[in-house]
């Protein structure tokens, strides 16, 4: 499997154009705001979303200004949601750096998130990119609904396997789906092909989130986050749901009680994690992850064989096979 660096190399010029537009769009004449947005730009991670947008455009045609605007719109929206998430979660770090709220407090962080959100809207409206705006706006709506559905279920802990899929489809997969769809739309793809690309991104996003949930049951720190954090936050992920669905009623009640009332008790959390591993929950979740990944790749295979299709397949594989 190619490295991320190898996957970026053929489109380095396009990524540079995207970065120029992103920096220009995020920039402000307000001194404090400009300092904070510069800090955000420097802290950007792997930037997988622009890669998906650009290669999705190349699948249908040449990359154009609309493709760069699509990538910028998605990245601005995504960054805004991350800034707001850190405020909601009271997180002091983001990718091993201080979060915006840690350095400039919650009020500034919320306002910066609002600013990035508005800049994303304007970059689309100023160029009459109504289709791109519609795709991304629906994704942001879904992300909000997914987060709120997860909060609702964390209170009752009555989440089923079907509800879990609905949460991750909205919370995570919707944004990746918008990357595929926007890239295709920017290149002038048909509505049917845009719909198909959206579905590919959704399948890939589902697999990506299941992979992320599996990291939480590893007893090493290879994933870059402490084991058991999802249980501590009362998040019912697929491996745990599988255990609960395959346990006697009395045991199920005890395990739910650990999540509900003893989620900060390290020994009890580790006991629950051991039960998940012994139950086959990890294997089950891994199989479901592979199913969604296969659906994404099979749908991609319906498009003509070219460098962009190969790159998209390798990107999907890379994002799901990652070790952190």
N, C-alpha and C positions, 0 to 999 in steps of 0.2 A: 504494500500500500504506500503511495507517495506521501511525503511529508507535507505539512501545510505550506512550507516555504516553496516546495516544488509545485504545489497547486496554484500558488499566487504568481509564480514567475511568468507564465504566458500572458497574464493580464496586468502586469505591473504598471503599465502606462495608464490603463483605465482606473486602477486603484489610486494612482497619484491624482488624476483628475477629480475623482470622488472626494479625496481628502482635502483638496483645495476648496471645493465647493462646500464641504461640510464645515471647515474652519471659517470660511467667509460668512456662511449662514449663521453660525453660532456666535459670531463676533458682535459686540455691542459697544456703543459709545459711552455707556455707563461704566465708570472705572471699576467699581467693585464687581459688577456682573462680568466684565471682560476678564478680570483676574480669575474668577471662578470657572468661567467657560474654558479658559486656557488650561486650567488645572484638569478639567474634565477631558479635554482633547488629548493631553499628554498621558492620561491614565487609560486610554482606550485599550482594550484587550486584543484578542485575535481578530476581531472584526470579521466574523464569519458571515454575517448578514449581507454586507456589500458583495462578498464573493458569490453568494447564491444569486443575488440580483443580477450581477454582471454576466455570470455564466448563463442565467436563464434568458437574458436578452440575446446572448450569442447563439443560443439554441435555435432562435428564429431568424435573427438578422444581425446586423452590426450594432455595437453599443453606440448610443447617442446621448445627447444632453438630457433627454428624458430618463435614460437609464441612471445617470448620475443623480438626477433629482429624486428618482425613486429610492435609490440607496440612501441618499441624504435624509429624505423624509422618514424612512424606516428607522435609521440610526438615531435621529433626533427624538422620535417618539419613544423608541426603546430606552434611550438614555434618560429621558424625562421620567419614565416609569421606574427606572432603577433608583434615581434620586429620591423620588417619592417613597419607594419601598424602604429605603434606608431610614427615612424619617418614621414611617409606620412601625418598622421592626426595631427602631432605636439601635441600628447597626453603626458601629464606630469605624468599621473597615469595609473597603470594597477593593478586591483584588490586591490585598496586602498593602493597600494605601489607605490613609484616613479618608473616611466618607465626607461628603460635603457638609452634612449636618454636624459631624464631629469638629470640623474646622470653623464653620461659619454659623452654626446653630440652626435649629429647625426652621425658623421663619425664613431665613435667607434660602435654605435648601428648597423649601416648598415653592418659593417665588422663582427660583432658578428653574425648577422643574416645569413650572407654568410657562416660563419664558421659552424654554426649549420646545415645549408642546406648541406654542403659538408660532414659533419660527418654522416648525414643520408644516403647520397648516398653511402659512403664508407662502412658503417656497412652492407649494403645489398650486395654490390659488393664483399667485402672481403669473404663473405660466399656463393657467387654465388646464392643469393636470387633474381634472375632476375624477377620472377613472382611478388614478392612483390614490387620490384622497379618499375615495369611497372604499377601496380595498383596505387601506391602512386604518381608516376610522372604524371599520367593522372589527378589525383585529384588536384595536385598543378597547372597544366595547366588550369584546369577548374576554380579553385579559382581565378587565375589571370584574366581570361577572364570575369568571373562574376563581379569582381570589376571594370574592365574597361568598361564593358557594363553599369554598374550602373552609372559610371562617365559620360559616353556619354549621357545617358538618363536624368541625372540631369541637363545637359545643355539645352536640348530641352523640357524636361518635357512632352514627348509624350509617356510615358510608358503605355502599355496596360496590361490587366490581364495576358495574355499569356507571355508577355515579363518579367513581374514580376516573374512568376514561373520559367522562364529560368534563371533569375538572381540568385534566391535563390537556385535553383538546382545546379548551378555551384559554387556559392560563399560559400554556407554553407553545402548543402546536400552531395556534392561530397566527402568531407573529412570523414563524418560519414559513407558513403557508403564504403569507402576504409577500414575502421575499420572492418566492417562485412566481406568484401571480403578477406582481408588479414588474418584475424583470421581463416577463412575457408581454404584458400590456405595453410597456415602454417600447418594445420592438415591433409593435403592431400586430401581435398574434390575434387570432380569432377568439371570440368569446368562449367557444368550446375548448380551445387549447388553454386559455387562461384558467378556465374552470378545472381542467385536468391538472395543470401545473399547481394550482391551489391545493388540490387533493394530494398530490405528491408531497408537497411541503407539509401538509397536515400529518400524513403517515410518518414522515421522517421526524417531525416534531414529537409525535407520540413516542416513537422509539427512543428519541433523545432524552425525554423526561423519565421514562422507565429506567434508562441507563443511569441517570442522575440519582434516582431513588435507590438503585441498587448499591451505589457508593456508600450510602448511609449504613449499610449492614456489614461493611468491611471493617475488620478490627485493626487495620493499619491506617495511617494518615495519608495514604497515597492520593486520595481524592481531594486533598487540600481542605477538608472540613472534618470535624470530629464525628466519630461514629455515634449514632443514636440521636442526633440532633433533631431529626424529623419526629421521633417519638416524644422528645422533650417539648416540641412545639405542637404536639397533639395532631400531627399530620398522619393520616391513615394512607400509607402507600401500598402498592400491589403485593409485595411479599408478606406484609402483615395482614392484609385483607385475606390472602390465601390461607394463612394460618388460622384466622378466626373462622373462616367458612368451613374449615375441615377439623374443627375441634368440638368436643362435647359442650353442651350448653353451660355447664358449671365452670369448666376451664375457660371458656370464652368470656364469661362474666368476670373472672379473676383477671384475665389479661386486659380487658377493657378498663378495669379498675386501675391497673398499673398505669395505663396511658392517661387516664383521667385524673387520678389523684396522687400517683407516685412517680410521675414522669421526670422528676428531678432526683430520684433515688437511683444512683448509678448502678448499684448491684441488681436492683429489680429490672432496670432497663436492659442490662446485659443479659439477665436471665431470659427476658422476653426476646432479645435478639438471638440468643442461642436456640430458643424454641422455633423461631422463624427459619433459621438455618437447617434445623433438624426436620422440619415439616416438609421441606421441598419447595418452600415459598420462593427461595432465590432462583431455583431452577425454573419454576413456573413463570416467574416474571421475566427471566431471560428468554424463555421460549416466546412469550408474548412480544417482547422487544424485537426479536428476530422476525416474527410474523409481520409487524408493522414495517420494519426495514425492507423486507422482501416485497411487500405491497408497493412501497415507494419505488423500489428499483424496477419491478415488473412494469409499472405504469410508465416509468421513464423509457423503458425499452420500446414503447410504442412510437417514440419519436425517431426521426432519422438518425442514423449512426454518424456522429461527427465529434470533433474534439470537445465541444461544449457538453454534449451528452455524457461523454466519458468522464469529464471533469466533475459534472454534477453527481454522477454515480460515486465517484471517488470521494467527493466532499461529504456525501451522505454517509458513506462507509466510515470516513475519518471521524465525523462528529459523533457517531454511535459507538465506534470501536475505541474511542479515546480512553486513556487511563487516568485522566484527571480533568 
